[in-house]
Amino acid sequence: MVVSENIRTVQKDDLPLMLSWRNHEATRQWMFQPEPIPMEKHLDWFNNINPSHHFLLIYEQNNQPIGHLNFKKIGANVYDWGFYTAPDAPSGSGTLLCHQGLKYAAQTLNAHKVCGQVLAHNMASRRIHEKLGFQLEGILHQHHLQNQAYLDVYLFGMLLPINKGLL
């Protein structure tokens, strides 16, 4: 189902493509779980999504899927989000994907706030959150164990009502 100009809901036949993006080294090195995910586990995740609280989306350019967004409701009109683009997506696609995602959150989900968690070493994601107008709300020091090292997690938030006119 198309939910906006370039965004549609994930369908089951999107899962192999999404998994190939997610498991690509260029993507998974920035994930909280950087190990490759097997298809069986990916299918279990998809089949256990609560559709009233978790929204999985595909971002397209020229009718070609090039990115994934997800929103998970964590409070009254408050959502955590995550996103990634295909490893071969054109430069600038991530920013376009994020703008469309925030527009979706504001207009379709009626979100009051969108939150993002970013591993400290993921400078590209930190920059895109800042560029989009997110505020750094905190840093969880040595919060996430990965590859035998504790990593900081940056917490970002954006109040959408003040930004709806910008979307």
Secondary structure as GFF3:
##gff-version 3
##sequence-region A 1 167
A	DSSP	beta_strand	2	4	.	.	.	ID=ss1
A	DSSP	beta_strand	7	9	.	.	.	ID=ss2
A	DSSP	three_ten_helix	12	14	.	.	.	ID=ss3
A	DSSP	alpha_helix	15	23	.	.	.	ID=ss4
A	DSSP	alpha_helix	25	28	.	.	.	ID=ss5
A	DSSP	alpha_helix	39	47	.	.	.	ID=ss6
A	DSSP	beta_strand	54	61	.	.	.	ID=ss7
A	DSSP	beta_strand	64	75	.	.	.	ID=ss8
A	DSSP	beta_strand	78	85	.	.	.	ID=ss9
A	DSSP	alpha_helix	93	107	.	.	.	ID=ss10
A	DSSP	beta_strand	113	119	.	.	.	ID=ss11
A	DSSP	alpha_helix	123	132	.	.	.	ID=ss12
A	DSSP	beta_strand	135	146	.	.	.	ID=ss13
A	DSSP	beta_strand	149	159	.	.	.	ID=ss14
A	DSSP	three_ten_helix	164	166	.	.	.	ID=ss15
###
